[in-house]
């Protein structure tokens, strides 16, 4: 699954992916502005008990962007059946100039929480 792609015109890309403009859901990402910077902290998926030590929040200045990745392994609600895997990638720009290819370059900041590499 790609970790970055050009932003689409009207439709979301494949495979299963979401492209959002604006502020991410507060249940998924904790964002706080202070002193001209944006503090970004990715929250863990609610269905998974993450036992890894979490890195600290990232602070972005205007024009910077972040790529943060975390993966999960879990079973269905019954606890039986095959293992399922999920990779969340957050590409987030703070007060950057509009550019549909912004996330194709090298991020200003990167946080890699993947355990399954």
N, C-alpha and C positions, 0 to 999 in steps of 0.2 A: 504494500500500500504506500503511495507516495507521501512524503512528509511536507511537500510544498507543491503548489501548482498555481498557474495564473488565475486571478480572480475571474469568475465567469460573468458574462453579460447578465442574462436573466435567470439561468438555471444553475443548480448546484452540480458539482462534478461527481463522477463515479470513481471508485466504489463509495460505500456509505460514508458520507462526509457532510459536514455542515459548514456553511460560510455565512458569517454574520457580520453585518456592519453595525457599528455602534458599540455599546457597552455590553460585555458578556454577562450572563446570568449570575447574580450574586451568590447562588448556591454552588456555582462551579469555580468562580474566580473572585477572590477578595481584592478589590481595587481601592486605594486610598491616595488622594492627592495631598501633598504637603511640601512646602518650601520649593516649589517649581519642579517637583519630580512626582512620578507615579510609582507607588508601591504595589507590586503584583505578587499575589500568592495563590497558587493553584490549590483548590480543595480536592480531596480524594473523592472518588466515586462513592456514593452512599451505600452501594450494595457490597462493598469490599472493605474488610478490616485490614488496613495497610499497617504492616508491622515494621516497615523500613523507617529509618530515621529520615525525616524530611529536611531538605535544605532550607536556608532562610529565604525570606522574601527578596525579590529583585527590585531595585529602584531604577526607573527609566527617566531620562531627561527628554525634553521635546526633540523630536526627530529620530529618536532611537527606537529599535524594535527588538522583541524578545521571541525566541523559540524555546518552549518548554515542553518536554515529553515525559510521560509516565506510562508504564504498562501495568496490567492487572492480570491475574489468573484466578478464576473462580469457577464454581459449579452452579448449577441451577438451584432454585429455591429449596428443593428437597435435599440437596447435598449429595445427590446421586447423579449418575450419568457422566458424560464426558466433561473434561475440563474445557472451559471457554477462555479465550484470551482477548484482551482489549488494549489498544494503544491510543492514548489521547495525546494529540499534538496541538498546542496553543501557539499560534503566531499572532502577536499583538503589537501594533504600532502605536506610539504615543505622540499625538500632535504632529504626525508626519504628513508630507505633501501627498495628495491622492496619486497613486500609481498602481495600476492593476498587476504589475510584476514585482511589487515591493518585497514579497516574501520568497522570491526565487534566488535572492542573493545570500550573502553571509550575514547572519543576525548580529546585531550589536552586542547582545547578551544571549547566552544559551545556558539552559539548565537541563541536564539529562538525568532523569530518574529511572531510566529503564533498567530492570533487573534481568530481563530475558534478551540478552544481546548475542 
